[in-house]
Amino acid sequence: MATLAPKFYMIEPEEQFSRIMNAAMVSGCAPPDSEQIAVILDALYDRFKWVTVDEFTEAFKMNIYGDFGKKTEHYNSFSMDFVVQVLSAYKNHKAEAVLKSERHAKQLEMEAAKRPTEEMKRQSYRDMMAIINLDFNNYKLSGAMPRKLPAVKYDFICLHKFIQEPSNAEKVEYSVKARKVRLNELKGAKIENMDEFKKIKDVLAEYEKETLSVSEQGEVRAIAKMLALVDWFDSINEFPTIR
């Protein structure tokens, strides 16, 4: 177990003197006289009892390298004012580092709490498989097409390797079929007011001009994946066991 460095104010006067002289040398200024040392020690006893021996030395090294942002100038005097400013800057730097570390730890804790556990993943898998199983049974019994969130369901069965991802050529084929299905939907839609009539007319114009909007492209992709999902249903006699 590592031994904690002693507090500066608790060490022997000879070592205090040595540490102060070393800090003055590191800072590149004239060594303090006995009166200056006495004033510095008073400040250390009064305001900086928390400073360890190692922190005292490190603070002046960090000031030289500008680690506190703005370097504290000594004007060739290792004075009480200089020491107070450097140690105060070190204290603020240390507090910010602790706060940053605590925030990072809290962020990691929150991310871990949001991260699904293995059991949550398994339950999510079982839930989705149960939904797709219902679609499968309805389709086999009545030919009902699984239209609600077909893209999510199809991507799910691809993810879990029940089928292979279609080739580019197959995707084009599904897209062509999906456009036909979508056009039939639009042309056969029940129109109840002029707003709906105008909306459908505008969408049909998009198909004529081959300039489908982003939302309409999404509709086509969803139908294409629904058709691929139905093809998978046609290829199996029994739904896979839900693990």
N, C-alpha and C positions, 0 to 999 in steps of 0.2 A: 504493500500500500504506500502511495506517495506521501512524503512528509510535506505539510504545508509550510511555506516560508513564514518566518516570524514577522510580526508587525514592526515597522521601522522604529516606533517610539519605545519598543521594548528591548532593543538590542543595546549592547554596551556602548558607552560614549565614544570609545576609541573606534569602534566600527562605524558608528554614526558619522564621525569626523571623516573616516576613510571614504565612506559612501558619498558624502557631500562633495568631497574633493574630486572624486572620480566623476560625479555628475557634472561638476564645473568644467573638468577637462573635456568630457564628451561634448558638452555644449559649446566649447571653444571660447570660453571667457576666462577672465582673471579669477583665481581662487579667492573665496571670501575670507575676510579676516575673522578674528575670534568674536568680535561684536556682531558681525553679520551672521555668523553661525549661530550665535545665541538667539538672535531674532528669528532665524529660520526654524530652529528647534522649537521655539515657543509656538510658532504657527503650526508646525507639525503636530505638537501635543494638543493644540486647541482645536484645529479644524481637520486634521488628516490622520486621525488615529487608525483609520481603516487601511491605510497604505502599508503594504508589505514591503520588505526589503527589495524583493525582486521587482515589484511594481514601481517603486521609487526610481530604480535604475532604468527600467523599461520606459517610463514616462519621458525622460529626457532624450532617450534615443529616438523615440517616436516623434518628439517635437522636431528634432534635427531633420528627420525625413519628411516632415510635413504631413504626418498621418492624421493630424487633427483638423486638417483643412487649411487653416491659417497658422503659419509658424509664429510662435511667440518669440520676439526679439529680446535679447538680454542686454544689449548695448555695453558689452564687455564687463558686466557686473552680475555676479551670481547673487542677486539680491533676494530679499524675502518676497518682493512683488513678483519677480520673475518665477520663483519657485511656486508661489500660490497660483499664478496663471497657468503654468504647465500642469500642475497636479489637478487643477480644476478642469482643464481641457481633457486630461486623461480620465477623470471621473465621468465626465459627460460621454466620452467615447466608449467607456466601459459599460455605462448604463444603456447606451444605444445598441451596443453589441448584444447585451443580455436581452433587451426588448426584441431585437430582430430575431434572436435565437428562439425566444418564447413564441413569437408570432409564427415562425417557421414550423415549430413543433406543433402548434395549434392547428396550422394549416394541414400538416400531415395527418393529424388526428382526425380532422374533419373529413379529409379525403378517404381515410381508412374506413370511417363510419359509413360513408356513401358507397364504398366499394362493395359490390354484392359478394356474399359468402358463397361457398360451394353449394350449400343447401338451397340458398336463394336462387342460384343459377339453375339447379336441378328442378326446383319448383316452377321457375319461369318456363323451362323447357317442357315440363309436363303440362302446364297450363296451355301453352301454344299448341302442343300436339293434340290436346283434347279439343281445342277449337277447330283445328284442321280436320280432326276425325269426324266432327259433326258435319262439316262441309262435305267430306267424303261420303258419309252415310246418306245425306240429303241428295247429293248428286246421283248416287247409285240407285236410290229409291225413286226419285222423281225427276232427275235431270236438272235440278236447281243449280244455277251457277253461283259459285262462291265469290260474290262481288265486293263484299265489305273487306277493306284492307287486303286485296289480293297480292299486292306487291310485297307487303310485309310477310305474308304467309309463304309466298314463293321464295323470297330471299332466305327465309328460315329453313325451308327444306333443302335449299342449295347449300346453306352454311353447314348443315348437319349431314351432308353427303348422301341424302336419299336419292338425289339425281345429280348428274353432272351439269355444270353450267353450259347453256346452249352455245353453239359456235356462232360466229358473226353472221354466217349465212342463215342459220336458224333464227337468230334474233330479227333479221330483216324479214324473214317469212312471217314470223309472229306479228311484227309491226304492221305489215301489209294487211294481215287478217284483222288486226285490231282496228285499223282505220275503217275497214268495211263495217265492222260491228258498231263502231262509234257513229258512223254516218247513218246507219240504219236506225240507231237510237234517236239521233237528232231529227231525222225525217219522220219518224213515227211518234215523236213526243207529243203528249197531250198539251195543247196550248190553251191557257185560260185567260190571258190578257195580252195587250199589245206589247207590254214590256218583255214578256217571255217570247213573243213572236219576233221582236227586234233582236233580242239576244241570240236566239237560234239562227236567225237569218245572218247575223254578223259572223257567227261561228262557221256556218256553212260556207260563207264567203272566204274564210281563212283557208278552207280545204280547196276551194276552187283556185285560189291564188298561191297555194302551197306556202302560206306564211302563217303557220300555226303559232298561237301565243304560247307562252311558257306553261300556263295552266292547262291548255288543251293538249300540249305535248305530254304533260303529266297524265292526263286522262287516257291517252293512247298507250303509254307505257304500262299503266295499271291494267288495262284490258289485255295487253299482250302477255303480261305475267299471269293474269287470270286464265288465259287460254293455255299457257304452258302448265299451269297447275292442274287444269282439267285433263290435259294429256297425260300427266302423271297419274291422276286418278284412273284413267282408262287403262293404264299399263299395269295396274296391280289389282288383285282380287281381294286381298285383305289389307287392312291398314296396319302399318308397322306397330309392334308392341311398344307401348309407352313405358319407358324405363323409370 
